[in-house]
């Protein structure tokens, strides 16, 4: 084998302190290399490489180190990797902080994405990927804490007599996730959101004398829910406005994700433009509940928006108009680390006068999230 006697090293200086970096390299080479090579690159600092006989090339990049034995063609190290190799290996490629221990008579080794592989003699190749049959990297663990809010989808419709609304389900939802659906409508009589097959409903449907009706739903994703869920409107004549918001959550309690809920009503006569969602009280083993506050609001003849309360995250602020009046929905949430009463929470609206509204508060109980 012809010896090219080339060592390319781009180590970053490892020494501390100020001042100019060292300007000499330190190379120890074995037989077949001839004279040591002097390295005097002032920008690279001090380097040290140990090589043994009959090695063609050693390439070191980005603070890597290598110990190699005879009869190796090349070793390439990238991004803080290290390798120990034995004789008669053709190539080792390392990337992204990986490490590998390989034995004799191996043809090729490819390691990437922070994986570590140990291989035995006379193996042709190992490709360490997430789905490879030869080597699979797997992390298994559990997380116990508050449920995680992941995504939401909103939908609105308005007209003279609207009888339903199709609401998208977050496309990222997977089996085992919790779906929370909040639906509200503006009505003229006894109309309101109706039950949905396959979903569990909670919260009041409507309040006499109030133009706003609300119903909330939940279900656990099992793969049969489809890409949308249709909110039907019960009652004669349909509604004039429908608003809805579907939220994806995971790490919820496995059997009773909806721990507690409550509803409240505000009327125009109350002269309250900034309604409060009611307090709920968590108990038992439900610290770290994620608590949602929902307002469906009659915005009369003008467009309005809402601001979340301190410590809360706004997830939805939507509205729809039939050309005459508006109806909006505001959703905010936060985690309560301790059990007990959450206290009421305010929905700060730009509306300057009191209008009809319906509020819902719901606490989602925590569970265990398993990561594989």
N, C-alpha and C positions, 0 to 999 in steps of 0.2 A: 504494500500500500504506500503510495506516495504521501509524504508528509508535507503539508502546506505551511506548517509552522505559523499559523495565524491565530491570534487571540484578539477578539474585539470585545472590549469591556466598556460599558457606559454606566458604571456605578455612580450613584449620587454620594457625595462625601458623607461619611458616617460620623466623623469626629465632631465634637462640640467646640464651643468657644468661638471667639471672634477672630478677626484677622484673615489673611489670605489663605486659601486652601493649600494643602501640600501639593507639590509639583512633581513627585516621583512616584512611580508604580513599583509594586513589589511582586515579582513573578517567580514562582518556583516551577521549573519544568524538568521532566525526566529525559531519558535517552531518546534519541531520534529527533530531538528538537534543535540541536546545535546550541548556539549561544542564547542566553536569556534575552528577551526583548525588553528594551527600555521603554517605559511609558512616561511621558512628560507632559500630558495634557493638563494645563493649569486649571481648566474649568471642571474637571471631573474629580479631582481629589485622589485619595489613596485607595489602591485596589490590591487584591490578593487573590490569585488563582492557583490552585494545585492541579496539575495534570500529569498523567502517567503515559507510558510508551504507546505508540501506534494510535494515537488519537488524531483525527484529522482536524476538526474544528470544535472549539468551544465558544459559543456566543452567549454573552451575559447582558441582560437588559433590565434596567429599573430595579436596582438593589437586590439582585438575585445571587444565590450562591450555589455551587455545584461541586460534588465530589464524584469523579468518574474513574472508571477502571479501563484496562486495555481493550483494544479491538472494538472501539465504539466509533461509529461514523460521525454523528453529530448530536449535540444536546442544545436545544433552544429553550431559554427560560424567559418568561414574560411576566411582568407585574408581580413582584415580590414572591416568586415561587421558589421552591427548593426541590432537589431531586437526588436520590441515591440510586445509582444504576450499577449493574454488574456486567461482566463481559458478554460479548456477542449479541449486543442489542443494536438494532439499526437506528431507530429514531425515538426520541421522547419529545413530545410537544406539550408544554404546560402553559395555561393561560388563566388569568383571573384568580390569583391567590390559591392555586391548587397545589397539592402535594401527592407524590406517588412513590411507592416502593415496588420495584420490579425485579424479577429474577431472570435466570438465564434463558437464552434461546427464545427471546420474544422479538416479534417482527416490528410491531408498532404499538404505541400507547398514546391515546388522546384523552386528555382530561380538561374539563372546562366547567365554568359556573360553580366554583367553590366546592367541587366534589373531590373526594379522596378515594383512591383505588389501590388495592393491593392485589397483584396478580401473580400467578404461579408459573413455573417453567413451561415452555413449549406452547404458549398461547399466542395465537396469531395477532389478535387485535382486541382491544377493549374500547368501546365507545361509551363513555359515561354520560348518558343523557337521562332525562326524566322518564322516558318510556322504553329504554333499551332493555332487551331481554337478558343480556349478559350481566349488566350492572345496573341497579336502580337506586337512585338516591331518594330516600323517604324520610320525612320528619313527621313524627306522630306525637301529639301533645294535646292538652286540654287547657282551655281558658275559662276561668270562672270569674264573672264580673257583670257589669251592666249589659243589657242587650245592645247590639250595635245597629244604629240606623245606617242603611246602605244606599237607598235610592228612592225616588218617587216619580210618579207620572200624574199629570193633571188633565182634566177635560172639562169643557163647558159647552152649553148649548142654550139658545133662547128662541122663543117663537110664541105664536098665539096659543098653541096647545101641543106641548112637547110631552111625549109619553115615556121616553127612555133616553139613556145616555150610555154609550160604550166608552169605557175607561181603559186605557192601556195598563197592562201589568208590567212592572219594570222588567226589561229584557234580561237583566243579570240574575233574576231570581232562580234559585236552585232548590231541589228537593230538600225539605226540612226547614226552609225559611218561613218566616211569618209574614203574611200580607195583612196590612191594616187599610181598610177602605172607609173613607169619610165621604158621605153624600148628603147634599142639601138641595132644597128647591124653594122657589118663591111661588106661592099658590094663591088661588082665589077663594077656595072653600076647604074641602077636606082632603085635598091631594097631599101626597107625601111619598118619599122613597118606600119601596116595598121590599119584602124578603127576597133573597137571592138563593137559589138552590146551591148547596155545597158550601155556603158561607154561614157563619154564626153571627147574628145581629145583636146589637146592644144599644142602649140609649133610647130616649123617647122618640116617637115618630113625629108628633106634632103637638102644639099647644093651642087650644081654642082661642080665637081672637088674634093670633099671631100669624103674620103672612109667611113666616119661615118655618119649614119642616126639615128635620134632620134625622138620619139614621146612620149608624156606624156598623161595620162588619169586620170579621177576621176569618182567616183560614190558613192552614199550613200547606205549603206547596207540596204537591204529590205528583206533579207532571201531567195532571188531567185538566188543569184550570184554563188552558189555552192562553192566547196572547192578550185577550181583553176580557173584561167583566162588564156585563150590562146591568145598569141600575134601572129598574122599572119604577114607574110612578103609578101609585094606586090612586083611585078616585076618579070621578067623572070629569072629563074635559082636559086632563093633563095639567102640566105646570107651564108657567111662562119663562122660568129660568131654572136650569139645573147646573150645579157645580159639584165636582168630585175630585178627590185626591187619593191615590193608592200608594202606600209606602211599603218598602221591603225592609225587613228587620231580621237579624239572626242572633244566635246565642240567647234566645228566649227560653222560658220554662217549657219543658217538653210536653206537659199535659194541660197546664192552666196558664197560658201566656198572658191572658187578660186578667190581671189580679183584681182590679177594682175600677169602677167607672162612675161618673155622675154627670148630670145635665143641669142646665139652668136656662132661664128665659129672660130676655129684656124686651120691653115694649116701648113703642114710641112715646107713650105717656110718661115713661120713667125719666125722660129727658137726659138719657145717659148715652153720649156718643162713643164712649170708650168702655165697652162691656168687659166684665170679668168672667173668665171660666172658673167654675167652682173648685173648691178644695176636695181632694180625696185623701184617704188615710190608708197607708200601707201598713201591714202588720205581719207577724210571724216571721218566717224566714225570707223576707223580701226586701232587704236593703239593696241598694243599687238598682232600683226600678227606674225605667225610662218613662217619663210621664209626658203625655201629649195634651195640649190645650187647643181646642178647635172652636172657631167662631164662623157661623154662616150668618151674613149680615145683609140686610136690606139697605142699599145705598141710595134709595130714592132716585132723584133725577140727575145725579152727578157722579162722576168717576171718583173713587176713593182708594186709599191704600192703608196698610197697617204697619206698625212697628212692634217688634217683639219686646217682651219685658226683660229687665236686667237678668243676666245669667241664662237666658233662653236662646235657642237657635231657631231662627225662622226657616221652616221647610216649605211653606206654601203661602203665596199671597196672590190670588187670582180673582177675577170678576168677569161678568158677562152682562151685556145689555140687549134688550129687545128693541132698542131704538127709542124707548121712553124712560125706563128705569133700569137700575143696575142691581145685581146681586153678587156678593163676593164671599170668598172663603179665606180664612187665615189659620195656618197651623204652625205652632211653635212647640218646642219640647226641650227638656233637660233631664239630667240624671239626678236623683235624690239618693245620696249615699246612705242615709239613715232612714229607718222606718218612722211612721207617724204621719201627722197631717202635713200636707204640702202647702196649705194656704192657697187662697185664690190667686189667679194670675191675670194681669190686665192685657187687653188687646188695644193698643193705642191707635185710634183711627183718625184719619184726616177729616172725617165727617164733623161738621160743626153743630149738628143737632141730633137729638135722640131718634133712633129708628129701631124697627123690630130686629131681633136677632135670636139665635139659638146657640148655646155653648155646650161643648162636651169636654170632659176631662177623663183620661184613661191612663192607668198605670200598667206598663208591661213588665211582667216579672222576669227576673234574670234566670238563666240556665247555664249549661255548660256547652262550650263550643269545642269540638274536636277537630284538629287540623291534621290532615294526612297528605 
